[in-house]
Amino acid sequence: MSVHKGISDQLRQKNREISLFIQLDKEREAAITAAVDRCEANEPFTTDRINELASQINELAKQGSIPTRTYVTNAMIEEYVQKRR
């Protein structure tokens, strides 16, 4: 019975990690969209929140089952906006 409990505990922990990853990734995508929108409107923008979330995701990824995310620069956002125009 203790093996079953151990496996259940591991699965519960992995499920929490995956749920947290999904939440953080959605927030990161929203932050990217906001930065792109501001850049397209020629308004000042920052990638601080995007990279904050990427850092949290990358820490979570050290557990082994979550993909990492790339850090984003202002130049990357500007380049993306230029390609869309």
N, C-alpha and C positions, 0 to 999 in steps of 0.2 A: 504494500500500500504506500510506503514512503517513496518508492520510485515513481509511482503515479502522481503523487503530490509534487515531487520535484519537477517532473515534466510539465505538469499543469502550471506551476509557478514560473517556469522558464517561458512557457507560451504566453502567459499573462504579461510578463515583462516585455517580451518581444512585441506583443500587441500594443502595449503602451508606447513603446518606442516608435512603432510604425504610425500610430495615431498622432503622436507629437510631430513626427516628420511631416505628415500630410498637412497638419495645421501650419507649421512653420513655412513649408514650401508654398502654400497658398498665400500666406502673408508676404513672402518674398516676391512672388509673381505680381501681387498687387502693388508692391513698392516699386517694382520695375516699371509697371504700367504707368504709375503716377510720375515717375522720373521721365519717362518717354513723353508723356503728355505735356509736362512742363517744358521740356526741351523743344518740342514741336511748337509750343506757344512762345518760344524765345524768352521764357521765364527762368530765373535761376533755379537750379535743382542740385541735389546731392545724392550720392550713392551710399551714404552712411547707414541708413536703415537696411538697405539691401544687403550690405556686407555684414551688418550686425546679425541678421537672420542667417546668412551663409555661415558665419562663424558658429552659431548655435547648431545648425544642421551638421556642420563638419565635426563638431565635438560629439554629437550623437552618433555620427558615422563611425567613430572610433570603436564603438561597440561591435561593429562588424556586419550589420545587416541593412544599413541605410546608405544610400549613395551620397557622395559629397556634392557640394555646389561650388561653382567658381565665384571668385570675388569679381566685382564689376567696377570699372573705372568710369569717370565722366566721359572720357574719350570714347569708350565703348558705346555708351548711350548716344553720344553725338554721331558716331559713325553709323549706328543703326538707323537713326532718324534720317541721316543724309541718304542712305540707301533706299529708304521708303519713299522719299520725295521724288 
